[in-house]
Amino acid sequence: MRKILICFAYKGTNYSGYQKQPNKVTVQSVLEDCLNKVLKEKVNIVASGRTDAGVHALKQYAHFECENKISLDKLPTALNTFLPPDIRVYSAKQVDSSFNARTSAKTKIYMYVFCKDKIVSPMLFDMVSKLDYKIDIDVVKKCIEKIKGTHNFKAFCSSKTDVTNFTRTIYDFSLEEKQNYLIFKISGNGFLYNMVRIIIGTIIDIARAHLDISCIDEMFKTGNRALGGKTVDGRGLYLFDVKYD
């Protein structure tokens, strides 16, 4: 029995998120069906984490165990032959039996992209979130500094969660202005359900003067989601990468 780690990417527009759900088309269900076809055995994949409907991944990782002895150099090509074009497998390698794509992850990196164009290109409408109001960039940067570090992020988590430990550490958080795009990039040791989208939405609402910046400290202190901003659209969110060392 081999344990294999694959690296893959997907455009999330046509899927009801990553994780398998009854009567839904998800990235996991499509990928597992393809693996079963190529390997001629039933496998169950364990990913580094889940993404919601419409969310994309530039580098996602998952492991599975199999008996098949197919060359790992050939496996990505074999899978991509059967996969839809909005899911691509980049690489496959054998890992130690103790490795787990979810629990072995040390750092997860997400990216969120806003477009400030008055009319968003039809090529990008499902890949970016439209920002059609003015925000104070200096305020955004002040918010970013407050978010960094180790905090109780309960107020930045959807109520639809069974997690009991809400403490997470944000290692780095940045904003890049590139032409008419605002690109947020955030890395940490883990993220709660909708955490990135709530962080970004809260920052945007503060930067457009709908909330006071002090609400961030109050959210950390009280765990009250109602003190924060909106949850931004999933279409602008990308799982950028996952680091295992």
Secondary structure, 3 states (H helix, E strand, C coil): CEEEEEEEEECHHHCCCCCCCCCCCCHHHHHHHHHHHHHCCCCCCEECCCCCCCCEEEEEEEEEEECCCCCCCCHHHHHHHHCCCCEEEEEEEECCCCCCCCCCCCEEEEEEEEECCCCCCCCCCCCCEECCCCCCHHHHHHHHHHHCEEEECHHHCCCCCCCCCCEEEEEEEEEEEECCEEEEEEEECCCCCCHHHHHHHHHHHHHCCCCCCHHHHHHHHHCCHHHCCCCCCHHHEEEEEEECC
